[in-house]
């Protein structure tokens, strides 16, 4: 199944408290439960003004639907074409 990287522009994201991040995570998980098992959230990276999320889903549209239903921005959704890491160099 395809993997996607989502860029969410959220001013002040890096200043969100642990409790606020928990609330955002709970909202996202609730939407995912309602959408069914085809779409999965892998993890997210919080920076100063953005959150980068990794999802597994059958289509970009399903990723965007999750964002709409959850009220989250999805400023950019890109399909992952390859994954590399230090082992790739060996």
N, C-alpha and C positions, 0 to 999 in steps of 0.2 A: 504494500500500500504506500502511496506517496507520502513524503514528509515535507512539511512547509515551515518556513521561518516567517514570523509575523512581526512587523515593526509597529509598535503602538506609541504614538506621540502623546505623552502625558506630562505636561509641565509639573515639575516638583515631584516626580515619581520617586526619586532618590531620597526624598524626605518623608515618605510615607512611613508610618509607624508599623511595628510588627502586627499590631491589632488591625490596622487598616489593610495591610497586605493579606492578612487572614480573611478579612471580609471580602476582598476582591477575589481571592482564591475560592472561597465558599460559593460566591455568586457564579463564578465560571464553572465550578463542578456541578452546580445545580442545573445549569443550562445543558451541560454535557450529558448528565443523567437523562434529561428529558429528550435529548436528540438521539440517544441510543449509542450502542457500542462501536459504531463505525468510525467515530471521531474520538481521538485520544489526545490529551494534553500531556506532553512529555516533560517539559520544564520551561522556566522563564528566567531571564536575566534582567535585573532592574538596574538602570543607570540613572544619571541625574534627571533627564527629561524624557526618557523612553523606557519602554519595556519590550524586550525581544523574546518572543515565545516560539517554542518548537511544538508542532502538532503533527499527528499522523491522521490523515483523512483521505477519503476517496477523491475529493475534488477541492479546488480553491473556493468554489462557491459554498461548500459546506463550512469551510473555515470562516468565510465572510458572514454566513448565516449565524454562526455561533457568536461572532462579534456583534451583529445587529441585535440578536436576542438578549445578549448580556449587557448591551449598552457600552461596549468597549470599542475604542477606535481600532481600526485595522488599516493604517495608512499605507502599508505595503505588505503584500503577501507574495512570497516567492517560493516556488518549488525547489527543493534540494535536488541537485543533479548528481552530486558526489559528496562523500564525506572523507576527509583526510585528517590524519593525526601524525604524531611522530613515527608511528610504526609504518606509515606509508613510505617513509624515506629508506626503509630497510630493503 
